[in-house]
Amino acid sequence: MMEKLRDIKPLVAIPDYSFYLYLLMILGVTIAVALLVYWIIRVMSRKKIRKKEEILKQLRSLDLSDSKKVAYEITKKGRFLVDSSSSLKIYEELLRRLAKYKYKKDVPPLDSETKRYIKLFLQMGEDG
């Protein structure tokens, strides 16, 4: 019986790569999530640019002879064009000037200074 026991081989080391596979899997998932977040941010910023271009197009196509409609449309959509402190100041001044063209049944036509502010604001929206 002892002779059969002499045939037993010593223990062999089995390489275990599971820790490295686990680290590789974590790295892969992290890279995939980072790429997904980057893609989502990129898509959202493109939509913002398209929306800004569409609003600029709509505001440029306004008929300046209809002062009441111009006042309401610029008040409603102009805030999407504000992207700096200087454009914010011009927008606030423009809103102050347009206030007299709203909330009344009959309004006077736009004065030349207000038209100049509108053109300046739209130009800043285009440049920004």
LUMRO-779284 format. One record per residue (C-alpha): x, y, z negated; residue in three letters. Coordinates in steps of 0.5 Angstrom, whole numbers, padded with zeros to 4 digits, always signed. Each point is the difference from the previous one (the first is absolute). Layout:
// residues N
XYZALA...
***
This chain:
// residues 128
+0000+0000+0000MET+0006+0005-0001MET+0002-0001+0006GLU-0006+0003+0004LYS+0001+0006-0005LEU+0007+0001+0003ARG-0003+0002+0007ASP-0003+0006-0003ILE+0002+0006+0004LYS+0002+0007-0004PRO-0005+0006+0001LEU+0000+0004+0006VAL-0001+0007+0000ALA-0006+0002+0004ILE+0001+0007+0003PRO-0006+0005-0002ASP-0001+0006+0004TYR-0007+0001-0003SER+0002+0006-0003PHE+0003+0003+0006TYR-0006-0001+0004LEU-0004+0003-0005TYR+0004+0006+0000LEU+0000+0000+0008LEU-0008-0001-0001MET+0000+0006-0004ILE+0004+0005+0004LEU-0004-0002+0006GLY-0007+0001-0003VAL+0003+0007-0003THR+0003+0002+0007ILE-0007-0002+0003ALA-0004+0004-0005VAL+0005+0006+0002ALA-0001+0000+0007LEU-0008-0001-0001LEU+0000+0007-0004VAL+0005+0003+0005TYR-0005-0002+0006TRP-0006+0003-0004ILE+0003+0006-0002ILE+0002+0001+0007ARG-0007-0001+0003VAL-0003+0004-0005MET+0005+0006+0002SER-0002-0001+0007ARG-0007+0001-0002LYS+0001+0006-0003LYS+0004+0003+0006ILE-0006-0002+0004ARG-0005+0003-0004LYS+0004+0006-0001LYS+0000+0001+0008GLU-0007-0002+0001GLU-0002+0006-0005ILE+0005+0005+0003LEU-0004-0002+0007LYS-0007+0001-0003GLN+0002+0007-0004LEU+0003+0003+0007ARG-0006-0002+0004SER-0004+0004-0005LEU-0004+0006+0003ASP+0003+0006-0003LEU-0007+0004+0001SER-0004-0004-0004ASP+0003+0002-0007SER-0004-0004-0005LYS+0002-0006+0004LYS+0007+0001+0000VAL+0000+0002-0008ALA-0003-0006-0002TYR+0004-0005+0005GLU+0007+0003-0002ILE-0002+0000-0008THR-0002-0007+0001LYS+0005-0003+0005LYS+0006+0005-0001GLY+0002-0003-0007ARG+0003-0006+0004PHE+0005+0004+0004LEU+0003+0003-0007VAL+0007-0003-0001ASP+0004+0005-0003SER+0000+0006-0005SER+0000+0005+0006SER-0006-0003+0004SER-0004-0001-0007LEU+0001+0008-0001LYS-0002+0002+0007ILE-0006-0005-0001TYR-0002+0003-0006GLU+0000+0007+0003GLU-0004-0003+0006LEU-0005-0003-0005LEU-0001+0007-0004ARG-0001+0003+0007ARG-0005-0005+0003LEU-0004+0001-0007ALA-0004+0006+0003LYS-0002-0004+0006TYR-0003-0006-0004LYS-0007+0000-0004TYR-0003+0005+0004LYS-0006+0000+0005LYS+0003+0005+0005ASP+0008+0001+0000VAL+0004+0005+0004PRO+0005-0003+0005PRO+0007-0002-0002LEU+0005+0006-0001ASP+0006+0000+0003SER+0005-0001-0006GLU-0004-0006-0002THR+0001-0003+0007LYS+0007+0002+0000ARG+0000-0004-0007TYR-0004-0006+0003ILE+0005+0000+0006LYS+0006+0000-0005LEU-0003-0005-0004PHE-0001-0005+0006LEU+0007+0001+0002GLN+0003-0002-0006MET-0004-0006+0000GLY+0003-0002+0006GLU+0007+0002-0002ASP-0001-0004-0006GLY
***
